[in-house]
């Protein structure tokens, strides 16, 4: 879920130039694609037999979708393998690519796509008709997976940001549902004054995907292409504005600073210690099982804005389906990747299994994500999520070293929440460490 490379601003950059700009990101991997399908591919089948495809992913429900596909296509068998989420899978993929032994397909988050594209290991799915699917996906997601007419992945799910809030607490303390960040800060003051044990929200220092989503909303860009160089602007003005805002709440002790998705944090969601959670559409599936005693008390609102009347949004989370050059069956693998993320029943299996918020436009109207929900006081939260998705900035671009950036964010922001530094200073530190890291990797960089 949490945590994603936007190709949208690279459309004028030739692929050869893009490869040069990204040179070195995976120096430990063999970046030369095989001239023929690799004999070691885990998804290969013997000549003349049924086609067997292997798909690495971590989403519950994909196995049921694959079973449906296998039933509809008796001559094809998709073998679903859960190798662990995020970094667990990526580390195995890097090793497999180096050994020319990668699976036929894999789930990859948006922000990691450029890293894998630089290996030369991803198939251009436009060769198999992927561009015909463009209109079937939330528009901003297609910019994340395409470069000109080339398509390197099929969007699977997204994480448009919204504000989850405890309606009962807002009513109890006579707090207005904030439409601006200024109002949100006022609510933080009033809430904590009324109940010193209650906080407006939590600041997860080591979850930079959350912070990045807020910078995305504010219009900030950490990376861009300038001629034949990468321009690094981790500490761009919008990011500094976001950092200064949250530093103000931290300095006044108006927000908590515990790690999210941990026992103490789940406890605070359930007891009313936290009155809001700024999260993605998939967050609804996190609150329900972890704070069941709060059923009927939560509501969803648009993310607060920097200016009244505005509606800009960012994204936190989401994944794609990619196909690797090493597959012996590129056509069949591409067809499955496209079917998995556009077939209504297949997508619904992933919604039921993992509470994903789909990138497929058709599934945004599914009863599984749209309609009154008792947990949220019979609010149609799906309508809120759909509107939030429609307002995500489509031009956001990921950089080539996002793992390093996120690690450095976590290290520097941890100092800020421990009163040893500030968030704006942390941004400046990450700016310098990113430039140094990229230069050491052989990138042409400017700030």
C-alpha positions as CSV (number, residue, x, y, z in Angstrom):
1,X,0.0,0.0,0.0
2,X,2.2,2.8,1.2
3,X,4.4,3.8,-1.2
4,X,5.7,5.0,-6.3
5,X,8.2,7.5,-10.7
6,X,6.4,9.8,-12.9
7,X,7.5,9.8,-16.4
8,X,5.3,12.7,-17.4
9,X,8.0,15.3,-17.6
10,X,10.4,13.0,-19.4
11,X,8.3,12.7,-22.5
12,X,10.7,14.9,-24.6
13,X,13.7,13.0,-23.4
14,X,14.9,10.2,-25.7
15,X,15.3,6.8,-24.1
16,X,19.0,6.7,-24.8
17,X,19.4,10.0,-22.9
18,X,17.2,8.7,-20.1
19,X,19.4,5.7,-19.7
20,X,22.5,7.9,-19.6
21,X,20.9,10.1,-16.9
22,X,20.0,7.1,-14.8
23,X,23.4,5.3,-15.3
24,X,24.8,3.7,-12.2
25,X,21.7,3.4,-10.1
26,X,22.0,-0.4,-10.1
27,X,25.7,-0.9,-10.5
28,X,25.5,-4.2,-8.7
29,X,23.0,-5.5,-11.3
30,X,23.7,-6.5,-14.9
31,X,22.1,-3.6,-16.8
32,X,22.4,-5.3,-20.2
33,X,19.2,-7.0,-21.2
34,X,19.6,-10.6,-22.5
35,X,19.5,-10.9,-26.3
36,X,17.3,-13.9,-26.0
37,X,14.8,-15.1,-23.3
38,X,16.8,-16.3,-20.3
39,X,16.8,-20.0,-19.6
40,X,16.7,-19.3,-15.9
41,X,13.4,-17.5,-15.9
42,X,11.2,-18.9,-13.1
43,X,8.2,-18.4,-15.3
44,X,9.5,-20.4,-18.3
45,X,7.8,-23.6,-19.6
46,X,9.2,-26.3,-21.8
47,X,8.6,-26.0,-25.6
48,X,5.3,-27.3,-26.8
49,X,3.6,-27.5,-23.3
50,X,1.2,-25.1,-21.6
51,X,2.5,-21.6,-21.0
52,X,3.5,-21.1,-17.3
53,X,4.0,-17.6,-16.0
54,X,5.4,-16.6,-12.6
55,X,4.1,-13.4,-10.9
56,X,5.8,-12.0,-7.9
57,X,3.6,-9.8,-5.8
58,X,2.3,-9.2,-2.2
59,X,-1.4,-8.4,-2.7
60,X,-3.9,-10.8,-1.2
61,X,-6.5,-11.7,-3.8
62,X,-4.2,-11.8,-6.7
63,X,-4.1,-15.6,-6.3
64,X,-7.9,-15.7,-6.8
65,X,-7.7,-13.4,-9.8
66,X,-5.0,-15.6,-11.4
67,X,-7.1,-18.7,-10.7
68,X,-9.9,-17.1,-12.7
69,X,-7.5,-16.3,-15.5
70,X,-6.2,-19.8,-15.5
71,X,-9.8,-21.1,-15.8
72,X,-10.5,-18.8,-18.7
73,X,-7.2,-19.7,-20.4
74,X,-6.6,-23.5,-20.1
75,X,-3.4,-23.2,-22.1
76,X,-1.9,-20.7,-19.6
77,X,-1.1,-21.1,-15.9
78,X,-0.1,-18.1,-13.9
79,X,1.8,-19.1,-10.8
80,X,1.4,-16.4,-8.0
81,X,4.3,-16.1,-5.6
82,X,4.2,-13.8,-2.6
83,X,7.9,-13.0,-2.0
84,X,7.3,-10.3,0.6
85,X,6.3,-6.7,0.1
86,X,8.3,-3.7,-1.1
87,X,12.0,-3.9,-0.3
88,X,11.8,-7.7,0.4
89,X,10.7,-8.3,-3.2
90,X,12.9,-5.7,-4.7
91,X,16.1,-7.1,-3.2
92,X,15.2,-10.5,-4.7
93,X,14.4,-8.9,-8.0
94,X,17.8,-7.2,-8.2
95,X,19.6,-10.5,-7.5
96,X,17.4,-12.2,-10.1
97,X,18.0,-9.6,-12.8
98,X,21.8,-9.9,-12.3
99,X,21.5,-13.7,-12.7
100,X,19.1,-13.4,-15.7
101,X,16.6,-15.3,-13.6
102,X,13.8,-12.8,-12.9
103,X,10.1,-13.9,-12.9
104,X,7.9,-13.2,-15.9
105,X,6.1,-10.4,-14.0
106,X,6.3,-8.5,-10.7
107,X,4.5,-5.9,-8.7
108,X,6.5,-2.7,-8.4
109,X,5.5,0.6,-6.7
110,X,5.4,3.8,-8.7
111,X,8.4,5.4,-7.1
112,X,10.6,2.4,-7.8
113,X,9.8,2.1,-11.5
114,X,12.8,4.2,-12.6
115,X,15.2,2.1,-10.7
116,X,14.0,-1.0,-12.6
117,X,13.7,0.8,-15.9
118,X,17.4,1.6,-15.8
119,X,18.3,-2.1,-15.7
120,X,16.9,-2.5,-19.2
121,X,14.9,-5.4,-17.7
122,X,11.4,-4.1,-18.3
123,X,9.4,-4.8,-21.5
124,X,7.8,-2.0,-23.3
125,X,4.2,-3.1,-23.1
126,X,3.1,-0.7,-25.9
127,X,4.2,-3.5,-28.2
128,X,1.3,-5.5,-27.0
129,X,-1.4,-2.9,-27.1
130,X,-1.0,-1.3,-23.7
131,X,-1.7,2.2,-25.0
132,X,-5.2,1.2,-25.9
133,X,-5.9,0.9,-22.1
134,X,-4.9,4.5,-21.3
135,X,-8.5,5.8,-20.9
136,X,-9.4,2.9,-18.5
137,X,-7.1,4.3,-15.8
138,X,-7.2,7.4,-13.6
139,X,-5.3,9.9,-15.8
140,X,-2.4,10.8,-13.5
141,X,-1.5,7.1,-13.1
142,X,-0.7,6.7,-16.8
143,X,1.8,9.5,-16.6
144,X,3.5,7.5,-13.9
145,X,4.1,4.4,-16.1
146,X,4.6,5.8,-19.6
147,X,7.4,7.6,-21.4
148,X,6.2,9.0,-24.7
149,X,4.5,6.1,-26.4
150,X,6.3,3.5,-24.4
151,X,4.6,1.9,-21.4
152,X,6.7,0.2,-18.7
153,X,4.0,-1.0,-16.3
154,X,0.2,-1.2,-15.9
155,X,-1.3,0.8,-13.0
156,X,-2.8,-1.4,-10.3
157,X,-3.8,0.8,-7.3
158,X,-3.4,4.3,-5.9
159,X,-3.3,6.3,-2.7
160,X,-4.9,9.7,-3.1
161,X,-4.8,11.6,0.2
162,X,-7.8,12.4,2.3
163,X,-8.4,13.5,5.9
164,X,-9.9,10.8,8.2
165,X,-11.4,12.5,11.3
166,X,-13.3,11.4,14.4
167,X,-16.7,13.1,14.0
168,X,-17.6,12.5,17.6
169,X,-14.5,14.3,18.9
170,X,-15.0,17.2,16.5
171,X,-18.5,17.5,17.8
172,X,-17.6,17.1,21.4
173,X,-14.9,19.9,21.3
174,X,-16.8,22.0,18.8
175,X,-14.1,21.8,16.2
176,X,-14.8,22.8,12.5
177,X,-13.8,20.2,9.9
178,X,-10.8,22.0,8.5
179,X,-10.7,23.1,4.8
180,X,-7.3,24.7,5.1
181,X,-4.0,23.9,6.8
182,X,-4.4,27.1,8.9
183,X,-7.7,25.8,10.2
184,X,-6.2,22.4,10.9
185,X,-3.5,24.0,13.0
186,X,-6.2,26.0,14.9
187,X,-8.1,22.7,15.6
188,X,-4.9,21.2,16.9
189,X,-4.6,24.1,19.5
190,X,-8.2,23.9,20.6
191,X,-8.2,20.1,20.9
192,X,-5.1,19.9,23.0
193,X,-6.2,22.7,25.2
194,X,-9.5,21.0,25.8
195,X,-7.9,17.6,26.4
196,X,-4.1,17.5,27.0
197,X,-4.1,13.8,26.3
198,X,-5.6,14.2,22.8
199,X,-3.7,15.3,19.7
200,X,-4.9,16.3,16.3
201,X,-2.7,13.7,14.6
202,X,0.7,11.9,14.6
203,X,3.9,12.8,12.7
204,X,5.5,9.6,11.5
205,X,9.2,10.6,11.1
206,X,10.2,7.4,9.5
207,X,7.5,7.2,6.9
208,X,8.7,9.7,4.2
209,X,6.1,8.5,1.7
210,X,3.5,10.3,3.8
211,X,5.5,13.5,3.9
212,X,6.2,13.3,0.2
213,X,2.5,13.1,-0.5
214,X,2.0,16.4,1.2
215,X,4.8,18.0,-0.8
216,X,3.2,16.5,-3.9
217,X,-0.1,18.2,-2.9
218,X,1.8,21.5,-2.3
219,X,3.2,21.4,-5.9
220,X,6.8,20.6,-5.0
221,X,9.1,18.7,-7.2
222,X,12.2,17.0,-5.8
223,X,13.5,15.9,-9.2
224,X,13.4,17.1,-12.7
225,X,15.4,16.8,-15.9
226,X,17.6,19.8,-17.1
227,X,19.1,19.1,-20.4
228,X,21.4,16.1,-19.8
229,X,21.4,16.4,-16.0
230,X,19.2,15.6,-13.1
231,X,18.1,18.7,-11.2
232,X,17.8,17.9,-7.5
233,X,15.5,20.1,-5.4
234,X,14.6,18.0,-2.3
235,X,14.4,21.2,-0.3
236,X,12.3,23.1,-2.9
237,X,10.1,26.0,-1.6
238,X,7.0,23.9,-1.3
239,X,8.7,21.2,0.6
240,X,10.2,23.8,3.0
241,X,6.7,25.2,3.5
242,X,5.3,21.8,4.4
243,X,8.3,21.1,6.7
244,X,8.0,24.5,8.4
245,X,4.2,23.9,9.0
246,X,4.8,20.6,10.7
247,X,7.8,21.9,12.6
248,X,5.5,24.5,14.1
249,X,3.1,21.8,15.4
250,X,6.0,19.7,16.7
251,X,7.6,22.6,18.5
252,X,4.3,23.4,20.2
253,X,3.8,19.7,21.2
254,X,0.4,19.6,19.5
255,X,1.0,16.3,17.6
256,X,2.4,12.9,18.6
257,X,5.5,11.5,17.1
258,X,5.2,7.7,17.4
259,X,5.9,5.3,14.5
260,X,2.8,4.6,12.5
261,X,1.5,1.1,11.9
262,X,2.8,0.1,15.4
263,X,0.9,-1.2,18.4
264,X,1.0,2.2,20.3
265,X,-0.2,4.0,17.2
266,X,-3.1,1.5,16.6
267,X,-4.0,2.0,20.3
268,X,-4.2,5.7,19.8
269,X,-6.5,5.4,16.7
270,X,-8.9,3.3,18.8
271,X,-8.9,5.3,22.0
272,X,-9.4,8.8,20.6
273,X,-5.9,10.0,21.4
274,X,-5.6,10.9,17.7
275,X,-8.5,12.9,16.3
276,X,-7.4,12.6,12.7
277,X,-5.2,10.6,10.3
278,X,-4.0,12.2,7.1
279,X,-3.8,9.1,4.9
280,X,-4.6,7.6,1.6
281,X,-7.8,5.9,0.3
282,X,-6.4,2.6,1.4
283,X,-6.3,3.9,5.0
284,X,-9.9,3.0,5.4
285,X,-8.9,-0.7,5.3
286,X,-6.3,0.0,8.0
287,X,-8.6,1.8,10.5
288,X,-11.5,-0.8,10.3
289,X,-9.6,-3.9,11.6
290,X,-7.3,-2.0,14.0
291,X,-9.9,0.2,15.6
292,X,-13.1,-1.8,15.5
293,X,-14.5,-0.2,18.6
294,X,-14.7,3.2,16.8
295,X,-17.2,2.0,14.2
296,X,-19.5,4.8,13.2
297,X,-17.3,7.5,14.6
298,X,-15.0,8.2,11.7
299,X,-15.7,10.4,8.6
300,X,-13.6,11.3,5.6
301,X,-13.0,14.9,4.2
302,X,-10.8,16.3,1.5
303,X,-7.3,17.0,2.5
304,X,-6.9,20.6,3.9
305,X,-5.6,23.1,1.4
306,X,-3.0,25.8,1.5
307,X,-5.5,28.3,0.1
308,X,-9.3,28.4,0.7
309,X,-11.2,27.3,-2.4
310,X,-8.3,25.3,-3.8
311,X,-8.3,21.5,-4.4
312,X,-4.9,20.2,-5.1
313,X,-3.9,16.7,-3.9
314,X,-1.0,14.3,-3.6
315,X,-0.7,10.6,-3.5
316,X,0.8,8.1,-1.0
317,X,1.1,4.5,-2.2
318,X,0.1,2.4,-5.1
319,X,1.7,-0.2,-7.3
320,X,2.0,-1.5,-10.9
321,X,2.4,-4.7,-12.8
322,X,5.6,-5.0,-14.9
323,X,6.8,-7.7,-17.3
324,X,10.5,-8.6,-17.6
325,X,12.5,-9.0,-20.8
326,X,13.7,-12.4,-19.7
327,X,10.3,-14.0,-20.0
328,X,9.9,-16.7,-22.7
329,X,6.3,-15.6,-23.1
330,X,6.2,-11.8,-23.4
331,X,2.9,-11.7,-25.2
332,X,1.1,-13.9,-22.7
333,X,2.7,-12.1,-19.7
334,X,1.7,-8.7,-21.1
335,X,-1.9,-9.9,-21.8
336,X,-2.2,-11.1,-18.2
337,X,-0.7,-7.9,-16.7
338,X,-3.3,-5.9,-18.7
339,X,-6.2,-8.2,-17.9
340,X,-5.4,-8.3,-14.2
341,X,-5.7,-4.5,-13.8
342,X,-8.7,-3.9,-16.1
343,X,-10.9,-7.0,-15.6
344,X,-13.6,-5.9,-13.1
345,X,-13.7,-9.2,-11.3
346,X,-10.0,-9.5,-11.0
347,X,-9.6,-6.0,-9.6
348,X,-12.4,-6.7,-7.1
349,X,-10.6,-9.8,-5.9
350,X,-7.7,-7.5,-5.0
351,X,-10.0,-5.0,-3.3
352,X,-11.6,-7.7,-1.2
353,X,-8.2,-9.4,-0.4
354,X,-6.1,-6.3,0.3
355,X,-8.4,-3.3,0.4
356,X,-6.5,-1.7,-2.5
357,X,-7.9,1.5,-4.0
358,X,-7.9,0.7,-7.7
359,X,-6.4,2.7,-10.6
360,X,-9.0,1.2,-12.9
361,X,-11.7,3.9,-13.5
362,X,-14.5,1.3,-13.9
363,X,-13.8,-0.2,-10.5
364,X,-14.1,3.2,-8.7
365,X,-17.8,2.8,-9.0
366,X,-17.8,-0.8,-7.6
367,X,-19.9,-1.3,-4.5
368,X,-16.7,-2.5,-2.8
369,X,-15.3,1.0,-2.8
370,X,-18.4,3.1,-3.5
371,X,-21.5,3.5,-1.4
372,X,-22.5,4.0,2.2
373,X,-20.2,2.4,4.8
374,X,-21.5,1.7,8.3
375,X,-18.0,2.1,9.8
376,X,-17.9,5.7,8.5
377,X,-21.4,6.6,9.7
378,X,-22.9,5.5,6.4
379,X,-20.9,8.1,4.6
380,X,-20.1,7.3,0.9
381,X,-16.4,7.5,1.4
382,X,-15.8,6.1,-2.1
383,X,-17.1,9.4,-3.6
384,X,-14.5,11.3,-1.5
385,X,-11.7,9.0,-2.6
386,X,-12.7,9.3,-6.3
387,X,-12.8,13.1,-6.0
388,X,-9.4,13.1,-4.2
389,X,-7.9,10.9,-7.0
390,X,-9.2,13.3,-9.7
391,X,-7.3,16.2,-8.1
392,X,-3.8,14.5,-7.8
393,X,-1.1,16.5,-9.5
394,X,-0.4,14.6,-12.7
395,X,3.0,16.1,-13.3
396,X,4.8,14.7,-10.3
397,X,8.1,13.1,-11.2
398,X,10.1,10.6,-9.2
399,X,13.9,10.6,-9.0
400,X,16.3,7.7,-9.7
401,X,17.5,7.2,-6.1
402,X,14.3,7.3,-4.1
403,X,15.4,4.6,-1.7
404,X,18.4,6.7,-0.6
405,X,16.2,9.8,-0.4
406,X,13.6,8.1,1.8
407,X,16.3,6.6,4.1
408,X,17.9,10.0,4.6
409,X,14.5,11.6,5.2
410,X,13.9,9.1,8.0
411,X,17.2,9.6,9.6
412,X,17.0,13.4,9.6
413,X,13.4,13.7,10.5
414,X,14.0,11.4,13.5
415,X,16.3,14.0,14.9
416,X,13.6,16.7,14.5
417,X,11.0,14.8,16.4
418,X,13.5,14.2,19.2
419,X,14.2,18.0,19.4
420,X,17.7,17.6,18.2
421,X,17.1,19.4,14.9
422,X,14.3,20.8,12.7
423,X,12.4,19.5,9.7
424,X,13.6,22.3,7.4
425,X,17.2,21.6,8.4
426,X,16.5,17.9,7.7
427,X,15.4,18.8,4.2
428,X,18.6,20.7,3.5
429,X,20.6,17.8,4.8
430,X,18.8,15.4,2.5
431,X,19.3,17.8,-0.4
432,X,23.1,17.6,0.1
433,X,23.3,13.9,0.7
434,X,21.2,13.2,-2.4
435,X,23.4,15.2,-4.6
436,X,26.5,13.5,-3.2
437,X,25.0,10.0,-3.5
438,X,23.9,10.6,-7.1
439,X,27.3,12.0,-8.1
440,X,29.0,9.0,-6.6
441,X,26.7,6.8,-8.6
442,X,27.8,8.5,-11.9
443,X,24.8,10.8,-12.5
444,X,25.1,14.3,-14.0
445,X,23.5,16.4,-11.2
446,X,22.7,20.0,-10.6
447,X,20.8,21.7,-7.8
